[in-house]
């Protein structure tokens, strides 16, 4: 609004105007702090911002503790003090650029690792087929 009042129409005019305007504005509206310390409160230890600021989706775990997510499989890696997740349980998957892919189940956050399912190995010996002549 101040730019319009001062008939400012270019960036150069705006830059020049702000050199004088900002100190005047601060004289009118700034307030001295009551104390010299920080006004921010410390973050509680139990609050994990990576579990808040992330993408969240639900998935089901298979019998071996693996779940699929966008074409990739992830295995849940419980720590020593964490209970295992039962098969077919519904989990919350958290995806973050900072912490990667993690899982939350019943309030407990678990780490995961990329899992490549082993391919099924075919029997090495070919199966014998019964021929039609053996029935005759």
C-alpha positions as CSV (number, residue, x, y, z in Angstrom):
1,X,0.0,0.0,0.0
2,X,2.9,2.4,0.9
3,X,4.3,1.9,-2.6
4,X,1.1,3.0,-4.2
5,X,0.9,6.1,-1.9
6,X,4.5,7.0,-2.9
7,X,3.7,6.4,-6.6
8,X,6.5,3.8,-6.8
9,X,6.4,1.7,-10.0
10,X,9.9,0.2,-10.4
11,X,12.1,-2.0,-8.3
12,X,14.8,0.7,-8.1
13,X,12.3,3.2,-6.7
14,X,11.1,0.6,-4.2
15,X,14.6,-0.2,-3.0
16,X,15.4,3.5,-2.5
17,X,12.1,4.0,-0.7
18,X,12.7,1.0,1.7
19,X,16.0,2.4,2.8
20,X,14.2,5.2,4.6
21,X,10.9,3.5,5.3
22,X,12.1,0.4,7.3
23,X,13.9,2.5,10.0
24,X,10.8,4.7,10.4
25,X,8.5,1.6,10.5
26,X,10.7,0.0,13.2
27,X,10.6,3.2,15.3
28,X,6.8,3.1,15.3
29,X,6.2,-0.6,15.8
30,X,9.2,-2.4,17.3
31,X,9.1,-3.5,21.0
32,X,12.1,-4.2,23.2
33,X,12.1,-7.8,24.6
34,X,11.5,-8.3,28.3
35,X,14.5,-10.5,28.7
36,X,17.7,-11.2,26.8
37,X,17.1,-15.0,26.7
38,X,15.5,-17.0,23.9
39,X,11.7,-16.9,23.7
40,X,11.6,-20.4,22.2
41,X,10.7,-23.4,24.4
42,X,12.9,-26.5,24.2
43,X,11.4,-29.4,22.2
44,X,10.3,-32.3,24.4
45,X,12.4,-35.4,24.0
46,X,9.4,-37.6,23.2
47,X,8.4,-35.4,20.3
48,X,9.9,-36.5,17.0
49,X,9.4,-33.9,14.3
50,X,10.3,-36.4,11.6
51,X,7.2,-38.3,12.5
52,X,5.1,-35.2,12.1
53,X,6.5,-33.5,9.0
54,X,6.4,-36.5,6.7
55,X,4.2,-38.4,4.3
56,X,2.1,-41.0,6.1
57,X,0.3,-44.0,4.6
58,X,-1.1,-47.3,5.9
59,X,0.2,-50.7,4.9
60,X,-0.1,-54.4,6.0
61,X,2.8,-56.5,7.1
62,X,3.3,-60.0,5.7
63,X,4.3,-63.0,7.8
64,X,8.0,-62.2,7.6
65,X,7.8,-58.5,8.7
66,X,8.0,-57.1,5.2
67,X,5.7,-54.6,3.5
68,X,5.4,-53.2,0.0
69,X,5.6,-49.5,-0.7
70,X,5.4,-48.1,-4.2
71,X,6.9,-51.2,-5.8
72,X,9.7,-51.7,-3.2
73,X,9.7,-54.0,-0.2
74,X,10.9,-52.9,3.2
75,X,11.7,-55.1,6.2
76,X,11.0,-53.8,9.7
77,X,14.0,-54.0,11.9
78,X,12.9,-53.9,15.6
79,X,15.6,-52.9,18.1
80,X,16.3,-55.0,21.2
81,X,13.7,-53.3,23.4
82,X,11.0,-53.2,20.7
83,X,8.3,-55.8,20.4
84,X,7.9,-57.6,17.1
85,X,5.0,-56.7,14.8
86,X,2.5,-59.5,14.3
87,X,1.7,-60.8,10.7
88,X,-1.1,-59.0,8.9
89,X,-0.9,-56.0,11.2
90,X,-1.8,-52.6,9.8
91,X,1.2,-50.2,10.2
92,X,1.7,-46.5,9.6
93,X,4.5,-45.8,7.1
94,X,6.4,-42.5,7.5
95,X,8.5,-41.2,4.6
96,X,10.8,-38.3,5.2
97,X,13.8,-37.0,3.2
98,X,15.6,-36.7,6.5
99,X,14.9,-40.0,8.3
100,X,13.9,-42.2,5.3
101,X,11.2,-44.9,5.6
102,X,10.1,-45.7,9.1
103,X,7.1,-47.5,10.6
104,X,4.9,-46.8,13.5
105,X,2.8,-49.5,15.2
106,X,1.0,-49.0,18.5
107,X,2.9,-45.9,19.3
108,X,6.4,-47.4,18.7
109,X,8.5,-46.2,15.8
110,X,10.6,-48.8,14.0
111,X,13.5,-48.5,11.5
112,X,13.3,-50.3,8.1
113,X,15.7,-51.4,5.5
114,X,15.2,-52.0,1.8
115,X,14.5,-55.7,1.3
116,X,14.9,-57.7,-1.9
117,X,12.8,-60.9,-1.8
118,X,14.7,-63.9,-2.9
119,X,13.5,-65.4,-6.1
120,X,11.9,-68.8,-6.0
121,X,14.4,-71.4,-7.3
122,X,13.0,-74.0,-9.6
123,X,13.7,-77.7,-8.9
124,X,16.9,-78.7,-10.5
125,X,15.6,-82.1,-11.7
126,X,12.9,-81.9,-14.3
127,X,9.7,-83.6,-13.3
128,X,8.8,-86.7,-15.2
129,X,5.5,-86.6,-17.0
130,X,3.5,-89.7,-17.4
131,X,3.1,-90.5,-21.0
132,X,-0.2,-91.5,-22.5
133,X,1.2,-94.9,-23.3
134,X,1.5,-95.7,-19.6
135,X,-2.3,-95.6,-19.2
136,X,-2.9,-97.9,-22.1
